[in-house]
Amino acid sequence: MSEQYDVVVVGAGAAGLAAGARLHRAGIKVRVIEAAARTGGRAFTDTASFGVAWDRGCHWLHSASVNPLRAAADELGLGYLARGTRQARATHLGDRWADEAERHAIWAAIDGTFAAVHEAGEAGRDIAASDCLDLASPWLRLSRHWLTLMTAAEAEQVSTLDYAAYSDTAENYPVERGYGALVQAVAAQAAPALDIVTSCPVEAVDWSGAGVALATPRGTLKARYAILAVPTSVVAKGAIRFTPGLPVALEEAFAALPLGAAEKVALLFDRDVFGQPPTTYVDTLDLRDPARKPINFTLNPFGAPMAIGQLGGANAAGLVAAGAEAMVDFALAALVDAFGADIRARVKATATTDWVADPLIGGAYSCALPGLAPLRARLSPGSVAQAMGGRVLFAGEAVSAHAYSTAHGAHLTGLAAADAVLAALQGAAA
């Protein structure tokens, strides 16, 4: 760990792997270090829990027609479901299924919420998304639920201006063998001999000299440049010390982009208990109990006898705090309402996520707080280079101006940070 590197990349998620692979292919002496015992970060396909691939983190190839990872999946022969919408085929209302008129009214309300928030941002208003909600709508709980799934945050903590900056083609393709597996395969194809060290957290970054020194429990690494591809929460909570201290403008930016909560509950059954086609989407909303939060499911994903429930915002964070059993009970109760109590006996195994409780990550994905949307731009390579002497750059989904919260956004920022370093190295050599 005492060697001198051209570049050290901190974090081996989608951004860090992309940055490291590009630098390695360019012949740069680069090392990627990762605090966790595995690589991938929030791109994590789990095959150990059930013997079936399912994504604990990112899952959909968002904006698929312009998503470079979709093109990579084609090249690698990794299949996905080309479906233009995640809209539920059906909605269960606690004791019955919504009829066709209700289902259309529900999605009109949800789409209306998305449109109202987007329109406010398009008009330049940086206000809370909650100010755009139709409080009289009978489907308000589902509208709020879907907004939390999109942003990982409660509407009161969502900037309309930031929301409107997101670029979306409405093409969301689930990856059959897992998005996490795709991210790993892309990095392995690009740079199979990439130098990666896991279980190696960075405790401090000293950028006071001509280069950068990164202190870890396994020694100090020195490099000419560092790319920090870590979640905003890691920096905001001070898990990495900076010498000199992080510039105030960047401190403010990291604080303005907290990670919200987006969690999953996965249930494996011993057979198909739903009688639904592969990869069927179902929403639930209990009209009998106004205090009960909605949950939506992917049923029989790619034909596997499973249900994967999605939770967002405060409800997700609260259930994680309550524990895995509470999460499973919450999800199973909704499934029992819709498909009958007999399915309880068919549960073979369960698994839950806990991204908000993971000290190395601390949440799902970033969303700017109301009034603070412009601060995201401070994390761009050019802005950070100016603030930190050109020696330290940041990458990750939060750095992306228009594809934040996505794996492809993280991937592209990793490439951009690597390109910025390559340009600096070439300029120094000229």
ZITA-V683623 format. One record per pair of residues at least 24 apart in sequence whose C-alpha atoms are under 7 Angstrom apart, sorted by the first residue. I is the first residue (numbers start at 1). GAP is how many residues later the second one is. If there is no record, write none. Layout:
i->(I;I)
gap->(GAP;GAP)
//
This chain:
i->(1;1;1;1;2;2;2;3;3;4;4;4;5;5;5;5;5;6;6;6;6;7;7;7;7;7;8;8;8;8;8;9;9;9;9;9;10;10;10;10;10;11;11;11;12;12;12;13;13;13;13;13;14;14;14;14;14;14;15;15;15;15;15;15;15;16;16;17;18;18;18;18;19;19;19;19;21;21;21;21;22;22;23;24;24;25;31;31;32;32;32;33;33;33;33;34;34;34;34;34;35;35;35;35;36;36;37;37;38;40;40;43;43;43;44;45;45;45;45;49;53;53;54;55;55;55;56;56;58;58;59;59;59;59;60;60;60;60;61;61;61;62;62;62;63;63;63;63;63;64;64;64;67;68;69;72;73;79;79;80;80;80;80;81;81;81;82;83;83;83;84;84;84;85;85;85;86;86;87;88;88;88;89;89;89;90;90;91;91;91;92;92;92;92;93;93;93;93;94;94;94;94;94;95;106;109;109;110;113;117;118;118;118;120;121;121;121;121;122;122;124;125;125;126;126;126;126;126;126;127;127;127;127;128;128;128;128;128;128;128;129;129;129;129;129;130;130;142;142;145;145;148;148;149;149;151;152;152;152;152;152;152;152;153;153;153;154;154;157;157;158;158;158;158;159;159;159;159;159;161;162;162;165;166;166;166;167;167;176;202;203;203;203;204;204;204;205;205;205;206;206;206;207;207;208;208;211;212;224;225;225;226;226;226;227;227;227;227;227;228;228;228;229;229;229;230;231;231;232;232;232;233;233;233;233;234;234;247;250;253;253;253;256;256;256;256;257;257;257;257;258;258;259;259;259;259;259;259;260;260;260;260;260;261;261;261;261;261;261;261;262;262;262;262;262;263;263;263;263;263;263;263;264;264;264;264;264;264;265;265;265;265;265;265;265;265;265;266;266;266;266;266;266;267;267;267;267;267;267;267;268;268;268;268;268;268;268;269;269;269;269;269;270;270;270;270;271;272;273;274;278;278;279;284;317;320;324;365;366;366;376;377;381;393)
gap->(217;218;219;220;217;218;219;218;219;217;218;219;24;25;217;218;219;24;217;218;219;24;216;217;218;219;24;215;217;218;219;24;217;218;219;220;24;217;218;219;220;217;218;219;27;28;29;26;27;28;29;30;26;29;169;393;396;397;214;380;381;395;396;398;399;213;398;170;169;393;396;397;395;396;398;399;166;169;170;173;393;396;395;167;170;166;164;165;163;164;165;163;164;165;167;163;164;165;166;167;163;164;165;166;162;163;161;162;160;140;144;136;137;140;136;133;134;135;136;302;124;125;124;123;124;125;208;297;121;349;115;116;119;120;112;113;114;115;111;112;113;109;110;111;105;106;107;108;109;107;108;109;341;340;339;114;109;96;97;93;94;95;96;92;93;94;91;88;89;90;86;87;88;85;86;87;86;195;194;193;194;195;191;192;193;192;193;191;192;193;191;192;193;246;191;192;193;194;191;192;193;194;243;242;33;30;34;33;30;43;42;45;46;40;39;40;42;43;39;42;37;35;36;33;34;35;244;245;247;32;33;243;244;27;28;29;30;31;32;242;26;27;29;30;31;25;26;143;152;149;167;164;165;113;163;216;108;109;110;160;161;212;213;107;108;160;159;160;212;213;209;210;211;212;209;210;211;212;214;212;206;211;237;236;237;238;235;236;126;38;36;37;38;36;37;38;36;37;38;36;37;38;36;37;35;36;180;179;167;166;167;165;166;167;165;166;167;168;190;165;166;167;165;166;167;166;130;165;25;26;27;25;26;128;129;126;127;140;128;122;123;125;112;113;116;119;109;110;111;112;108;109;103;104;105;106;107;108;53;103;104;105;106;51;52;55;56;95;102;103;49;50;51;54;102;47;48;49;53;90;91;92;44;45;46;47;88;89;43;44;45;62;63;66;86;87;88;41;42;43;84;85;86;39;40;41;80;82;83;84;37;38;39;79;80;81;82;36;37;77;78;79;35;76;77;78;34;33;70;65;24;25;24;50;39;34;28;40;32;39;25;24;36;24)
//
